[in-house]
């Protein structure tokens, strides 16, 4: 195992312990919170994300009008035990489905671009495979 990975793991462990101390304000036990964390990791594992195709990418990952179990929805609204990225515009995800009209959007608040679903699928696939999963593969090779 590389020294960089060991440093990364020690840092992650320290952050997790600090989070557990911060979480004492919640009614759930450390074990219950650990289980929620484990379920989140399992639900959105790199293997699962890598298995998604076509519109599955849009509806399992990005904010959309139909799904409260998407990765971005969970990060925005359901992960307060681990920190929160709530607030601000949905543009921070790079792609989302607008509540008004149901159009897929990308860009910035001041420079919005509407996409047809086929365009959104291509954009979502690119973000998933060239950003998120690429980052994971860099970390997963540290333990070899």
C-alpha positions in Angstrom: 0.0 0.0 0.0 1.4 3.4 -0.9 2.3 6.1 1.6 -0.1 8.5 -0.2 -3.0 6.1 0.3 -2.1 5.6 3.9 -2.1 9.4 4.4 -5.4 9.7 2.6 -6.9 6.9 4.7 -5.7 8.5 8.0 -7.1 11.9 6.9 -10.5 10.2 6.0 -10.6 8.5 9.4 -9.9 11.7 11.3 -12.7 13.5 9.3 -15.1 10.6 10.0 -14.3 10.7 13.7 -14.8 14.5 13.8 -18.1 14.0 12.1 -19.1 11.4 14.7 -18.4 14.0 17.4 -20.4 16.6 15.6 -23.2 14.1 15.1 -23.8 13.8 18.9 -26.4 16.5 18.3 -28.6 13.9 16.4 -30.8 11.4 18.0 -29.2 8.4 16.1 -26.4 6.4 17.6 -22.9 6.1 16.1 -23.8 2.6 15.0 -27.1 3.8 13.3 -25.2 6.6 11.5 -22.5 4.1 10.4 -25.2 1.9 8.9 -26.7 4.9 7.0 -23.2 5.6 5.7 -22.7 2.0 4.7 -26.1 1.9 2.9 -25.2 5.1 1.1 -21.9 3.7 0.0 -23.5 0.5 -1.2 -26.4 2.3 -3.0 -24.1 4.6 -4.9 -21.0 2.3 -5.3 -18.7 2.8 -8.3 -19.8 -0.6 -9.5 -23.4 0.4 -9.4 -22.7 3.8 -11.1 -20.6 2.1 -13.7 -23.5 -0.3 -14.6 -25.9 2.6 -15.4 -26.8 3.2 -19.1 -28.8 5.7 -21.0 -31.6 7.4 -19.0 -30.7 5.3 -15.9 -27.8 7.7 -15.6 -30.1 10.7 -15.5 -32.6 9.3 -13.1 -30.3 7.6 -10.7 -27.7 10.3 -10.4 -29.0 13.8 -11.2 -31.7 15.9 -9.7 -34.9 15.2 -11.5 -38.6 15.7 -10.9 -39.4 12.0 -10.4 -36.8 10.6 -8.1 -35.9 11.5 -4.5 -33.4 8.6 -4.4 -31.0 10.0 -6.9 -27.4 10.5 -5.9 -27.6 14.3 -6.2 -30.9 14.5 -4.2 -29.3 12.4 -1.5 -26.3 14.7 -1.4 -28.5 17.8 -1.3 -31.2 16.7 1.2 -30.5 13.4 2.9 -26.9 13.3 4.0 -26.9 15.9 6.8 -25.2 13.3 9.1 -22.2 13.5 6.8 -22.3 17.2 6.0 -24.5 18.9 3.5 -24.2 20.7 0.2 -27.7 22.0 0.4 -28.4 25.5 -1.0 -27.4 27.4 -4.0 -28.4 26.5 -7.5 -28.8 23.0 -8.9 -26.2 24.0 -11.6 -23.5 22.8 -9.1 -24.3 19.3 -10.3 -23.5 20.1 -13.9 -26.9 18.7 -15.0 -30.4 18.6 -13.6 -34.0 18.4 -14.6 -35.9 21.7 -14.1 -39.0 21.5 -11.9 -40.6 24.0 -14.2 -41.2 22.4 -17.5 -39.1 19.3 -16.9 -36.3 20.3 -19.3 -32.8 19.1 -18.6 -30.4 22.0 -17.9 -26.7 22.6 -17.7 -24.5 25.7 -17.7 -24.7 28.4 -15.1 -27.5 30.4 -13.5 -26.7 33.3 -15.8 -26.0 31.1 -18.9 -28.5 28.3 -18.8 -28.6 25.7 -21.6 -31.6 23.5 -22.1 -31.0 20.0 -23.4 -33.2 17.3 -24.9 -33.1 14.0 -23.0 -30.7 12.4 -25.5 -28.3 15.3 -25.1 -28.7 15.1 -21.3 -27.8 11.4 -21.4 -24.6 12.1 -23.4 -23.7 14.9 -20.9 -24.5 12.8 -17.9 -22.6 9.8 -19.2 -19.6 12.1 -19.9 -19.7 13.6 -16.4 -20.1 10.1 -14.8 -17.3 8.4 -16.6 -14.8 11.2 -17.2 -15.1 12.8 -13.8 -16.6 10.8 -11.0 -15.6 7.3 -11.9 -12.2 8.5 -13.1 -11.6 10.1 -9.7 -12.5 6.8 -8.0 -10.2 4.8 -10.2 -7.3 7.0 -9.2 -7.9 6.3 -5.5 -8.7 2.6 -6.0 -5.3 2.1 -7.6 -3.5 3.5 -4.5 -3.8 0.2 -2.6 -2.1 -1.9 -5.1 
